[in-house]
Amino acid sequence: ALHILDTEPDRLDRLRENIGLARAAVREAGIEVAAHPTPIIGFAPFSAARLRAMHRHLVKMGLLVPLVAYPGGAHSLNFRLVVTSEHTAGDIDRLQHALIDAMQASEPTRTAVR
């Protein structure tokens, strides 16, 4: 890994750019994420049931967005995105739109009170 950084410094620049783009895309999708400059983006904005529904929807859309359980964590389930230097702006845009779609598709239905 260090050899790659020495011989291909543009990868680190692309990674830093993609981290910013991905964090902004997730925030613009309506999900709060920390402003950390790391390539791992974790979030758990909804109930475990809704996160599972979102995960199923994202998988159907062909996106790998791991849904993980951290024993003793603040939330029972968390999405854990990992951004790389090889992701494209198009990949990140697709993620943003897929998150929006998954949130809408997993939104609990409301029944009318009569």
MONORQUI-V593839 format. One record per backbone hydrogen bond with DSSP energy under -1.0 kcal/mol. CO is the residue of the C=O (numbers start at 0). NH is the residue of the N-H. If there is no record, write none. Layout:
co:nh
CO:NH
CO:NH
This chain:
co:nh
0:4
1:5
2:6
3:7
7:10
8:12
9:13
10:14
11:15
12:16
13:17
14:18
15:19
16:20
17:21
18:22
19:23
20:24
21:25
22:26
23:27
24:28
25:30
26:29
38:82
40:80
42:78
46:50
47:51
48:52
49:53
50:54
51:55
52:56
53:57
54:58
55:59
56:60
57:62
58:61
65:79
67:77
69:72
77:67
78:42
80:40
87:91
88:92
89:93
90:94
91:95
92:96
93:97
94:98
95:99
96:100
97:101
98:102
99:103
100:104
101:105
